[in-house]
Amino acid sequence: MRKLRAGVLAATGAVGQNYVHLLRDHPWFEITFLAASKDSKSFEEAVSARGWFMGQDIPADVRKLRVFEASNLEAALDGCDFVFSALDKDVAKDLEMKYAKAGLPVVSNASAYRGDPFVPMLMPEINADHIRVIPAQQRRYGFKDGFIVVKPNCSLQSYMKPIHALMAAGYNVDRLIVHTQQAASGAGRPGVSALDLIDNVVPFISGEEEKSEREPLKILGSVDNDKGIVDYEGLAISATCTRVPVRDGHLASVNISFRGKKPSADQIRLAWALYRREPQELGLLFAPDQPIIYRDEPNRPQPVLDRDSGNGMAVTAGRLRECPVFDYKFVCLSHNTVRGAAGGGILNAELLYAKDCLKPR
């Protein structure tokens, strides 16, 4: 079976470049269409002005691909079966809808449609079943073959799977206090000024706290045929999001309380160790074998030591201990530009492919 032809929108930006980097030699998908804010003769030429940020050279099969202006739907329809979108929110609102209406599935990193109850916001270990809302989305917007699927904010990736593992094990989590310490790369390129971050912590990231408090409720929600995805009730989250002088890796400090049955620390660690979900059962290529890795060392996890665990797709947890205010507290970490960005988008596409939602056109 031939590979599906993938496009990348905003291919020259930080997330777009990471898609190009991570998709090299992917056995299911190949990049055949690239788009940016303006036409270029080649991808190599398009990135020359701003630079190539990845640790390996531009893949040889992408280097000479022409880059089209992102609004060129005719070129996209001719060139690919679906697209990964790394568009900015303001641009994504219009363009992603146009791509879906034209018949191209959109796997998006943008936040433009995260609040739409008919658009799945996927963390496949938690809510793979939310793809069931896609037919209702297509009816609602008049899509024939196209649709939009999004991933959540990168800060959620560090703590949502440890929380969900406890809920899946039968423990009723009712309150969370989350403090994220987010890497500089989360702001994209050029991102935060070095003068703002050197010898400093910035205690405010626009919109992050609202996303961290709102998006988990949709991820944990349920599909209703008429209403779309209905938010989960019974969980209150208070978030504080800060920017720290770390290159990659979002760290979260979590205080957690339970309603009813309270697990022991050993039961929490066991729930994390046994956590396997649909991506692992399906053998998705970007799914980590061990979604949650617990470190017993008192000084772990650390971004430099743990962000690449599971090829950057796993969560590393540690420092589990009792909390004098809530029930427990712990620290967890994920790679924000892999699991939190392009890698998370690729995992979403793999789920859609495995579920027969992505097909050759």
Secondary structure, DSSP 8 states (H G I E B T S, - for coil): ---EEEEEETTTSHHHHHHHHHTTT-SSEEEEEEEESS-BS-HHHHHHTT---SSS---HHHHT--EEETT-HHHHHHH-SEEEE---HHHHHHHHHHHHHTT--EEE--STTTT-TTS-B--HHHHGGGGGGHHHHHHHHT-SS--EEE---GGGGGTHHHHHHHHHTT--EEEEEEEEEE-GGGG-SS-S-HHHHTT--B---TTHHHHHHHHHHHHT-EEETTTEEE---S-EEEEEEEE-S-SS-EEEEEEEEESSS---HHHHHHHHHH---HHHHHT-TTS-SSSEEEE-STT---HHHHTTTTTTTSEEEEEEEE-SSSSEEEEEEE-TTIIIIIHHHHHHHHHHHHTT-S---
